[in-house]
């Protein structure tokens, strides 16, 4: 049979980690995480990282592999994941990928367009201007210099808007000129499985998990990271809200309420992203159902 990667996706708190570990044990193989925050060794409770016991059960790649002070993006993840899967395939015909970062999964499966490097000076100026002037300024700048991207792109996503502005200022061309949308053909098969459950059950799980995070010491974890709160890695649900609490902007009760609300909103966005992928086969959070869908 061809080498095969089974990709487990779905919203946060649905139970992807547990199913992935069961699958890895079933096939005697390893797991590659596709989570853009669990790779950071400094982040633990707030990113729902697998427990130390779970990490002992199965080898995980891209967990505790980087520091929040290191650069991380889809291109870096693609290189890391492809190197990792080649290591797994040396000893096994099957690998497991699991995670809810849609862009990372898409990049792993289909590749990423090559966009020219931007000079550090331009990048730093765009970031500094955005931090000083805010999102509305950034939107107007992109609309002015690259109206085509503004019309088609995600004009409420500051990271992508800054990237579009950097490329335009650096090359004189729209970032759209570098996006071919040609899918790369991987030399292994990919089976995508989506996990879902009734919305009210998922939201109850999210709310309960946030309560457990707070009991486990999320506030203390966030306090220990306060000096790094400007880093991109910490612009994350669970951390942003508690940073606001520590700055006396909001109460602790309201911060916890907002973590739950923002996590539920994030789960909605994840479902919208993955439901748009026709290759994803959906099922309940049940190992036997997943194995039937995989059909290996």
Secondary structure, DSSP 8 states (H G I E B T S, - for coil): ---EEEEEEE-TTSSHHHHHHHHHHHHT--EEE--TTTTBTT--GGGT---HHHHHHS-EESSS-B-TTS---HHHHHHHHHHHHHHHHTT-SEEEEE-S-HHHHHHHHH---------HHHHHHHHHHHHHH-HHHHHHHHHHH-HHHHHHS-TT-HHHHHHHHHHHHHHSS-GGGG--------SSEEEEEEE---HHHHHHHHHHHHHHHHHHTHHHHHHHTGGGTTSGGG-STTTHHHHHHHTTSS-HHHHHHHHHHHHHHHHHHHHHHHHT-TTEEEE-S-HHHHHHHH--
